[in-house]
Amino acid sequence: MSLSDIQRSRYQRMCEMRAFDEACMEALKRKAIHGELHIGIGQEAVGAAMAESLRAQDAVVSTHRNHFHALAKGVDPLKLLAEICEREAGLCKGRGGHMHPFCPETHFSATGIVGASLPVALGYAHAFRMRGDEAVAVGISGDGASHTGGFHESMVMAGAAKLPLVVLVENNSLAISVSFSDVSPTATVAERASAYSALGLHVDGTDPDVVSEVFGQAMDHARSGNGPVIVEATCHRFRGHFEGDPEHYRDRTERNRVRSSYDPLILYRNKLCAELGDGVAAELDALQKSTVSKTKAMLAEVLAMPMPDPAGALDYIFTDEVSE
Ligand SMILES: Cc1ncc(C[n+]2csc(CCOP(=O)(O)OP(=O)(O)O)c2C)c(N)n1
């Protein structure tokens, strides 16, 4: 049996996301990125799956760990990588960097302020309702951000006004060094949804098939005027909180256990081989290989791009006009 289009595209998206973050790690090594870099490797299944249910008019507001969400929303990977590498040709002319990429054309934005993506997503959801648009706002949160006031206030307002808001919580069980189970008043974030008159869905975030089905259900629910949804995807962060994090809170044995047990690319490859036969392995491997080499070529292109002119350091800070 052969791969279906959807299986191929889910695997390909995950490969693209992994290769993208590996390129970022390489760029950091080459000193093309300054400041903290938050890598999403291990969480590819969530981003890959959400891409399928997002429409052009929907908005996504992400976090400090935002690369996969930007790719899922259709942000141009070359412009995104150029932004992360602080180039003039980047999404925000190199002024936003890795934590603050903005793309008005695709309605994608992100913030490095933990918990702040939800109030912004709430604003989008209000605007969609006022304009009568059939669009959904997706606010992304980590498990740590689910404990902030902004998360709570946004959910209260979205629930009261039945706004088209989907909150995607990537629960990787760590907020830097703080374990979710040590601080959370509930075993899951999803079960808090009923307190906000919202729908709560919990899903295994390592399997793109499962995430896709559940995220699609959440988007349909919100798009049909049924109010907000919390989708919580359990996933695993393979790298440190940021690149260079000494990870004193987990030892090498634990890190290796997580990587060898929950790699979404390996798990999905194994699943497809078990379902369709080992014959599909060669196609999957070729796909991964060509994705890696295309991404390496993209990084080379970005690194050859010019940096912003220091004389323009104060450009784009103040504006006299507010556009629509
Ligand atoms: C308001 C605010 N407080 C603290 C920080 C520092 N900080 C950056 S990321 C982070 C933890 C976020 O954890 P989580 O929401 O679980 O996301 P993850 O890093 O696991 O993706 C913290 C405390 C910040 N950026 N903003």
The ligand as an SDF file (V2000), in Angstrom:
LIG
                    3D

 26 27  0  0  0  0  0  0  0  0999 V2000
    5.4410   37.8180   31.5720 C   0  0  0  0  0  0  0  0  0  0  0  0
    6.6770   36.9820   31.4750 C   0  0  0  0  0  0  0  0  0  0  0  0
    7.1650   36.3690   32.5680 N   0  0  0  0  0  0  0  0  0  0  0  0
    8.2720   35.5850   32.4940 C   0  0  0  0  0  0  0  0  0  0  0  0
    8.9020   35.4170   31.2930 C   0  0  0  0  0  0  0  0  0  0  0  0
   10.1380   34.5170   31.2020 C   0  0  0  0  0  0  0  0  0  0  0  0
    9.7400   33.2510   30.5510 N   0  0  0  0  0  0  0  0  0  0  0  0
    9.9970   33.0500   29.2410 C   0  0  0  0  0  0  0  0  0  0  0  0
    9.4000   31.5810   28.7210 S   0  0  0  0  0  0  0  0  0  0  0  0
    8.8480   31.1790   30.2470 C   0  0  0  0  0  0  0  0  0  0  0  0
    8.1810   29.8660   30.5330 C   0  0  0  0  0  0  0  0  0  0  0  0
    7.0630   29.5630   29.5940 C   0  0  0  0  0  0  0  0  0  0  0  0
    6.6230   28.2440   29.8050 O   0  0  0  0  0  0  0  0  0  0  0  0
    5.4600   27.6660   28.9520 P   0  0  0  0  0  0  0  0  0  0  0  0
    4.3320   28.6400   28.8770 O   0  0  0  0  0  0  0  0  0  0  0  0
    5.1270   26.3200   29.4910 O   0  0  0  0  0  0  0  0  0  0  0  0
    6.0440   27.5550   27.4760 O   0  0  0  0  0  0  0  0  0  0  0  0
    7.2530   26.6520   26.9230 P   0  0  0  0  0  0  0  0  0  0  0  0
    8.5130   27.4290   27.1600 O   0  0  0  0  0  0  0  0  0  0  0  0
    7.2350   25.3470   27.6330 O   0  0  0  0  0  0  0  0  0  0  0  0
    6.9850   26.5150   25.4610 O   0  0  0  0  0  0  0  0  0  0  0  0
    9.1050   32.2080   31.1470 C   0  0  0  0  0  0  0  0  0  0  0  0
    8.7310   32.1790   32.5780 C   0  0  0  0  0  0  0  0  0  0  0  0
    8.3770   36.0850   30.1590 C   0  0  0  0  0  0  0  0  0  0  0  0
    8.9340   35.9590   28.9560 N   0  0  0  0  0  0  0  0  0  0  0  0
    7.2390   36.8200   30.2660 N   0  0  0  0  0  0  0  0  0  0  0  0
  1  2  1  0
  2  3  1  0
  2 26  2  0
  3  4  2  0
  4  5  1  0
  5  6  1  0
  5 24  2  0
  6  7  1  0
  7  8  2  0
  7 22  1  0
  8  9  1  0
  9 10  1  0
 10 11  1  0
 10 22  2  0
 11 12  1  0
 12 13  1  0
 13 14  1  0
 14 15  2  0
 14 16  1  0
 14 17  1  0
 17 18  1  0
 18 19  2  0
 18 20  1  0
 18 21  1  0
 22 23  1  0
 24 25  1  0
 24 26  1  0
M  CHG  1   7   1
M  END
$$$$
